[in-house]
Amino acid sequence: MSQGFVRSTQTRDMEIIGGEYFDDLASRSFFQDLEIDWYGSVSCKMHDLMHDFANFVANNECSIVESVDTKFDYSKTRHLAFEIMESNDSFIPPPILNAKNLRTFFVWVYPNPRPNLDIKLLHHLTCLRTLDLSCVAIETLPNEVGSLIHLRYLDLSETKLVELPESVCNLRNLQTLKLTSCKNLSRLPEGLRKLVNLRHLELLYTDALECLPKGIEELRCLQTLSMFVMSEEGCQLRELSNLNSLCGSLTITNIRGGGSKESINLKSKEHLCCLGLEFVEYEGKRDDDGSAIELFEPHPNLEELVVWYYGGSKFPNWMEFQSSSIMLRRLQITECRNLEILPPWANLESLQCLSLRGLDSMRHQQQ
């Protein structure tokens, strides 16, 4: 999708069309050892003969180069995977700048992660559409990254970034921004709302994130928002109400009883399959958590619900799941230590996994 080979139509999203292309190739044995996990993530490999044939056809347009290879000619390369093999390799060699038409650049490091990598020269690769720096131990992203105006896919997962430069918001064509497991990342650029073509913002396990910037509601193309941090100073909960294209997994963290009472209209988000609700963890009964959780009633299509650290003594009525159309397959209730009673879940005919942990008050009541 980042290369423009798959495009949306008036009635169908590019993700749906791309998925059909993939399924068609898989059915023709283009891929091997195909595995799909619970959350729909796919892993596979290409058949050896198909791989060799693709390499032959691509010639030098697609290349995997080790950092120790100083004689490689980059001039005709469009898609490049750059392998850093030595512990003292901490820079991208200047000859890569000869790849004026480079569209894809992956940096692979062995073992992960490597010391801080000097990526200052990357802004010269102005035709880049896909940039993957995941698992590279960079601590800062140069402001010049904002000059990569054709960039559609940027993966910075598992880096040591503390913040992103505001210049990232110049990447108006960006469709995917991956920040998974950026443990030190505390803030996102204030101008994030300018990324009007952004479709996927992945933030799982970005635990230091204090808030999301205001204006998320302007990202009307957004389909993936894996984490939303509730806060008083940043993006407010109401901004989720109009993002009805959200799908996949959404975890809402830092939920406080007595906080926002604004509806986020989760019931309208029919494509959301996994919802996580993480309350602020502290001691004592918190009955006002009951009014807070009322806001998060999901669509019946939801397949997985996880609740952490809820402080109320009982769950709201919507968690009885009385509708016959409920699709819930996994339900996890964790560390809700004041919970005294569970709702009747007789209607959850599709339920495959039920996990109950840390429900201390229920245990005491039974005794």
N, C-alpha and C positions, 0 to 999 in steps of 0.2 A: 504493500500500500504506500509505503514511503517513497517508492520509486515511481509512483503514478501508474503502475500497471493495472491496478484495480481502482475503480472509481464508483462513487455512489450514483444512483439514478434518482429520479423523482419519487420513486416508490420503495426503493431498497437501499439499505446502507451498505457501504463497501465491506464492512465486516461480514455481513451475511453472504455477499457474493464471493468474497475471498474464502470463506469457510466451505462454500460449495465447490470451488476450484480445488481446495485441498482434499476434500472428501473424494472427488473424482480421481485425483492422482493416487490417493491411497487405495482406492478400489482397483486400480490398474497396477498395483504392486510397485509403484514408483518409490514408496517408502517401506521400510521394514521395522520390525520391533516397535510397532505403534502402541503407545500406552497413553491412556487418558485418566487423570486422577479425579478425585471426587469433585474438584472445583472446575473441571473442564480443561485444565492445562494439559497440553499435548507434548509428548516427547517421542522422537523417532529418529531413524537414520536412513540415509539414501543407500540403495543397493549399490554394491561395488561397481558393477558393470555400468549402471546409470551414472554413477559418480565419475568414472573414467571418461565416459562419452561426453558428459557435460564439460569436463575439463578440456577435452579435445576441441569441442566447439567454441568454448569461451576463449581459448588460447590465453593471452596475457591480460584479457579484460578482467578476469577474476583470479586473484592470487592470494596465497598464504605465504608470508615472508617472515623468516626469523630475524631478530634484531642483529644477529651476528653476520647476516648476509649483506655485505657492503657493495656488492657488484650488481645487484638487481636493477633492471631498467623499469622505472615506474611510469614512464611517459605515456604508455598506452593503457594503463590500469584504470579501471572504473570502480572496481569493488575489491577492497583490500582488507585482509586480516593480518595484523602485525603482531607477531609473537615475541614477547620479551622473555628471553631464556636465561640471561645472566643477571646475577644480583647487582652488578654495578651499572646495568643499563637503566638510566633514569631520564633519558631524553629521546625524543622522536627525531631520527636523522634528517637533516636538511634535504637530502635527495628526494624524499617523499614529496616535496614541494613541486617536483617536476610533473607530478600527476595532476595536471591542471584540470582534468575532467573527472576527477575522483568523485564518485557519488556515494560510496559506502566505505566507512572506516571503522573497523573493529580493532580494539587493543586487547590482546590476550596476555595474561601474566601467569607465570609459573615459578614458584608456587604463589598463591594469593595471600595477602596483597603485597605488592611491591612498594618500596619507598616512593616518596612523592615524585611524580612524573612531570617533567617539564613539557607542557602542551601549548606554550605560547605561540608556536608557529602554526597551529591548526587554523587560525583565522585566514590564512592565505588560501586554504582549500575552499574557495567560495562556491563551488558547485555541490558541496556535500548535502545529501538528503538524509543520510543515516549516520549517526555517530554513537558508538558504544564504548564508553569508558568505564563500564561497570567493573568493580573489584580492583580498580587502580586507586592507590592511596593518595589521591590528590586532595589537598586541603582548601584550595581556592580555585575558582574558575575565572579565567581572565575576562575582563570586560569586552575584549575583542570578539568573544563568542557571538555577540550580538550582530556581527557582520555576516554571519552564515545564514543569510536571509532565505535560502532555499531549504533549510533544514526542516524535516518533517518528523524525525524520530531521534530522540536524545535519551540515552540510558546512562544515568549516573548512580545506579544502585550500588550499595556497599562501598561507597567512597567515604572519605573523611571530611567532606564539606560541612562547614558550619552555616553557611548561607549561600544563596545564589545572587550573582550581580543583577542589578536592575536591568542591565542590557539584555538579559535573556528575554525580556518582554518585547524586544524588537523582532523576535522570531515569529512573525505573524502567520507563517505557514505551518508552524509546529502542530502536529497531530497527537504525538505521544511523548510524554515526559515521565520517565521512570526514576523514582527516588527511593525505591524499596530498601530498607535496612540501612539508611543513612543515619546512623546512630547519633551523630553530632549535630545534625541539621535542626536549627531552632526556629528559623523563619523562612518564609517564601517571599519573593519580590512583591512589593505593594502593587505593581502594575500588572499582575498576573491576568487581570480581566481583559487586557489587550490581546491575549492569545485566543482570538475569537474562533480559530479553527481547531482548538485543542479538543481531542476526543477521549483521551485516556490520561489520567493523572494518578499515578500509582505511588502510594505513600505508606504502605504497610510496614510496620516495625520501625517507623521513623519516630521513635519514642520521645525524643527531645523537642519535637515540634510544639510550639506554644499556642499557635493559632493559625488559621488560614486568613489570607488577606481579604479585605472587603471587595465585593464585586463578583464573587463566584457565580452569582445568578446570571451574569451576562454571558457566561460560557454555555450557550444554548446547544452546542454540539456535543457537550460532555456526556460520555457514556460510562466511563469508569472514574469513580472517585472512591478509592479504597478506604480512605479514612477522613473523618471530619472531626476537628477538635473544637469543642464548645469553649467559648471564652467571652469575656465582656468587651475586650478591646478590638478583636478582629471580626471576621465574618460571622454574622448572626445566623441562627438556625433557620430563620424564615427564608433565607436565600436558597435553601434546598427545595422549596415548595414548587418552583417552576422548572426544575431540572427533571422532567418526566422521561428523559431518554436514558436515565441511569440504569445500568444493568450489572450483573455479576455480584460482587461483594461490596458492602458498605459497613464500616465500623465507626460508630459515633462514640467518642471518648470524652472524658472530663465532664460527665453529666452530673449535675448537682440538683438536689431537690430544692424547690423554692426559687429556681432560676427561671429561664424563659418559659412562657406559657404560649408561645406562638406556634401555630400548627405548621408542620412541614409537609403535610399531605403525603405521607408514605403510602397510603392506600391507593394512590394513583400511579405508583411506580410498579407496574405489573411485570417489568423485566428484571427486577431485583430478585436475586435468588438466595442471597445470604446476608443476614443483618446481625451485626454485633452491637450490643449496648453495654458500654463500660462506664459505670458510675465511679465517682471519686471515692477512694477507699479511706475510711476512717471509722473509729470505734463508736459504738452506741446505736440505738434505734433511730431511724430517720424516716418518719412517716411521710414527710414531704416528698420523699423519693417516689411515693405512689402517684402523686399528681404529675410528676415529671415523666414517668414511664407511660402515662396515658397518651402522650403526644406521639408515640412511636408505633401506633397500630399499623401493621404492614398490609400489603395486598395478599389475598389468599394464595397467590402463586408462589409465595416465599417457600423455599425448600429447607433453609437452615436458620435457626435463631440461637444466638448465644448471649447470655446475660451474665455480667460480672459485677460483684460488689453492690448489688441492689440492697438498700438499707431498710426497706419497708417490711411489714409483717405479712403482707399478702400481695398477690399480683392483681392487676386490673382485670376487668371483665373480658377484655379482648383476648387475654391469654388463655381463656377457656376454649378458644378455637371451635366455636359451636357450628360454624358453617360447614356444610357437607362438601364444599369445594376446596377445603384446605388441602394444600399439597405438601405440608411440612414433613420432611424425612429425617431431619436431625434436630435435636433440642438439647441444649447444654445450659445448665444453671450452675454457676460456680461462685463460691465464697459469698453467698447471700446469707449471712450469718443470723439475721433477724427474722428470716422467713419462717412462719409458723405453720403454714398450710399450703398445699399445692392445689391448683385448680383441677377440676375433673377433665381428663384428656381422652375420654372415651371415643371422641370423634376423629382422633388422629390415626386414621386407618392406614395412612401411607408412612407412618413413623417407623424408621429402621434403627435409629440409634438414640437412646436417651441417657444423658450423663448428668448426674446430680452429685456435686462435691461441695463440702464446706458449709452444709446447711445445719449449723449447730443448734439452733432453736428447735428445729423439728426433731432432732435426736433427743434433746432434753424433754420435749413434750411427750415423746413416745415412752420414755423411761418413767 
